[in-house]
Amino acid sequence: KEKYERSEFKKAENHQRSVTRATQNIRWNVRQMEGDRLFTLTYRENMQDREQLKRNVKRFLEIVRKGWAGQGGIPEWRYVAVVERQDRGAFHVHFAVKGWQRITFLRAAWYKALGGTGKEKGEQTPGQVDVTGPKKARWGSKARDWKTASLSAYITKYIAKTFDEATVKKKRYWHSRDLTVPVKERFILAATDLVSAIKEAMGVIFFGYGCELDFSRSWLSGRKDCLWLSVGGT
């Protein structure tokens, strides 16, 4: 029994570590891209096949980049995409992007990725592209702009749902190739409380790299064990 409990504890610990690592990577990528818009790819049917989802998203990205007859593609399109499993079991995919998007083009590309022509209407559509903003407003208006920190928090909110034993090696998120997780440098601080740690970190950053921290773009994890501060101008 004791051996079994240790095994289960280790499994839970590894699970949380995977969730945390994926969440951090996604947040870094959204921040690097300075994402401020959000849309979601959905299926009309209750689609629960993860491998099919992977194929569909891959095809969608190919179509968006290359375009098709009469439609020019977007070769340098930047995005961060996160898989979410709904309560009913169906998958959908959240996309964080930056700036105004050709939503009609993206919708047609998704229909084509699902085997359609791209021109389907009403009940004939195989899925949908749903635009989500922090407030109710038309796509393209200022009220559609997300703050990057809020957007990254939103698309990682349910990421733990996609982590289970059956999907350890499955794709949980995608991002454009030009987005990379920054190289980490670790420093051991002498501070014993958060305020002192911030002051000490400010000194390390300023004297070591000549940069100042930007407190207007900060983020504190839900567990309050990780504080993110931006270096001004990045």
Sequence and secondary structure as in RCSB ss.txt:
>XXXX:A:sequence
KEKYERSEFKKAENHQRSVTRATQNIRWNVRQMEGDRLFTLTYRENMQDREQLKRNVKRFLEIVRKGWAGQGGIP
EWRYVAVVERQDRGAFHVHFAVKGWQRITFLRAAWYKALGGTGKEKGEQTPGQVDVTGPKKARWGSKARDWKTAS
LSAYITKYIAKTFDEATVKKKRYWHSRDLTVPVKERFILAATDLVSAIKEAMGVIFFGYGCELDFSRSWLSGRKD
CLWLSVGGT
>XXXX:A:secstr
 HHHHHHHHHHHHHHHHHHHHHHHHHHHHHHHHT  EEEEEEESS    HHHHHHHHHHHHHHHHHEETTEE  T
T   EEEEEE TTS EEEEEEE S   HHHHHHHHHHHTTS S   GGG SEEEEEE SSS  TTSGGG   HHH
HHHHHHTTGGGG SGGGTTS  EEE TT             SSHHHHHHHHHHHHHHHHS  EEEEEEEE TTS 
 EEEEETT 
